[in-house]
Amino acid sequence: MHDEPEVEMIAMLSASLALVKPAGMTAKEAADWLDAAYDALAHLPLHIFRDGVRAARLTCDHPAKIVPAVIEATKDALSWHNRPKTPPVLRLVAPEKLGVGEPLPDPETLMPGLKRIGVQQGWLVEGPNGLEWAEESAA
């Protein structure tokens, strides 16, 4: 059901409006307010929207305050949600000179991706018994 988030968002906005709806607000005015409020907040992911509406219900005493309160309550979460998401880059770092620092692991115990990086960088070379650490690394 493609419209489920929209239905839930409108229902939550409607419940929020019911808490602060002025006595003179007509059904047409309430419907117009719901349309405008939904249009202003439709860009929010549902999980962030839910938190924002809950926060707005705690502080708002007038319909005009609901949308700004939701926007204010969700700006940090939305910023975090929209941050650039790049996968981490794993690096295999060879010491400056062999024999310095901790002993190097057996190359055959490395994950395939690290083996591939080690070979590409020249840190690992094919020896008589499989992969070995190069005597002079390009680190």
Contacts in CASP RR format, 6 or more apart in sequence:
PFRMAT RR
TARGET T0000
AUTHOR 0000-0000-0000
METHOD contacts of the structure
MODEL  1
MHDEPEVEMIAMLSASLALVKPAGMTAKEAADWLDAAYDALAHLPLHIFR
DGVRAARLTCDHPAKIVPAVIEATKDALSWHNRPKTPPVLRLVAPEKLGV
GEPLPDPETLMPGLKRIGVQQGWLVEGPNGLEWAEESAA
5 46 0 8 1.000
6 38 0 8 1.000
6 42 0 8 1.000
8 46 0 8 1.000
9 38 0 8 1.000
9 41 0 8 1.000
9 42 0 8 1.000
9 46 0 8 1.000
9 49 0 8 1.000
10 34 0 8 1.000
10 38 0 8 1.000
12 49 0 8 1.000
12 50 0 8 1.000
12 53 0 8 1.000
13 34 0 8 1.000
13 37 0 8 1.000
13 38 0 8 1.000
13 41 0 8 1.000
13 53 0 8 1.000
13 66 0 8 1.000
14 34 0 8 1.000
16 53 0 8 1.000
16 56 0 8 1.000
16 57 0 8 1.000
16 60 0 8 1.000
16 66 0 8 1.000
17 30 0 8 1.000
17 33 0 8 1.000
17 34 0 8 1.000
17 37 0 8 1.000
17 63 0 8 1.000
17 66 0 8 1.000
19 57 0 8 1.000
19 60 0 8 1.000
20 60 0 8 1.000
20 61 0 8 1.000
20 62 0 8 1.000
20 63 0 8 1.000
20 65 0 8 1.000
20 66 0 8 1.000
21 30 0 8 1.000
21 63 0 8 1.000
22 62 0 8 1.000
22 63 0 8 1.000
25 33 0 8 1.000
25 63 0 8 1.000
33 63 0 8 1.000
36 67 0 8 1.000
37 66 0 8 1.000
37 67 0 8 1.000
40 67 0 8 1.000
40 71 0 8 1.000
41 49 0 8 1.000
41 67 0 8 1.000
41 70 0 8 1.000
41 71 0 8 1.000
44 70 0 8 1.000
44 74 0 8 1.000
44 78 0 8 1.000
45 78 0 8 1.000
45 81 0 8 1.000
48 74 0 8 1.000
48 77 0 8 1.000
48 78 0 8 1.000
48 81 0 8 1.000
49 70 0 8 1.000
49 74 0 8 1.000
51 73 0 8 1.000
51 74 0 8 1.000
51 77 0 8 1.000
52 69 0 8 1.000
52 70 0 8 1.000
52 73 0 8 1.000
52 74 0 8 1.000
53 70 0 8 1.000
55 69 0 8 1.000
55 70 0 8 1.000
55 73 0 8 1.000
56 65 0 8 1.000
56 66 0 8 1.000
56 69 0 8 1.000
56 70 0 8 1.000
56 73 0 8 1.000
59 65 0 8 1.000
59 69 0 8 1.000
60 66 0 8 1.000
60 69 0 8 1.000
90 113 0 8 1.000
90 114 0 8 1.000
90 117 0 8 1.000
91 117 0 8 1.000
92 110 0 8 1.000
92 114 0 8 1.000
92 117 0 8 1.000
92 118 0 8 1.000
92 121 0 8 1.000
92 123 0 8 1.000
93 139 0 8 1.000
94 104 0 8 1.000
94 118 0 8 1.000
94 121 0 8 1.000
94 123 0 8 1.000
94 133 0 8 1.000
94 134 0 8 1.000
94 137 0 8 1.000
94 138 0 8 1.000
94 139 0 8 1.000
95 101 0 8 1.000
95 104 0 8 1.000
95 137 0 8 1.000
95 139 0 8 1.000
96 137 0 8 1.000
96 139 0 8 1.000
98 104 0 8 1.000
98 133 0 8 1.000
98 135 0 8 1.000
98 137 0 8 1.000
104 133 0 8 1.000
107 115 0 8 1.000
107 124 0 8 1.000
107 130 0 8 1.000
107 131 0 8 1.000
107 132 0 8 1.000
107 133 0 8 1.000
108 130 0 8 1.000
108 131 0 8 1.000
115 124 0 8 1.000
115 131 0 8 1.000
118 124 0 8 1.000
119 125 0 8 1.000
119 131 0 8 1.000
121 137 0 8 1.000
121 138 0 8 1.000
121 139 0 8 1.000
122 134 0 8 1.000
122 137 0 8 1.000
122 138 0 8 1.000
123 133 0 8 1.000
123 134 0 8 1.000
123 137 0 8 1.000
123 138 0 8 1.000
123 139 0 8 1.000
124 131 0 8 1.000
124 132 0 8 1.000
124 133 0 8 1.000
124 134 0 8 1.000
125 131 0 8 1.000
125 132 0 8 1.000
125 133 0 8 1.000
125 134 0 8 1.000
126 132 0 8 1.000
END
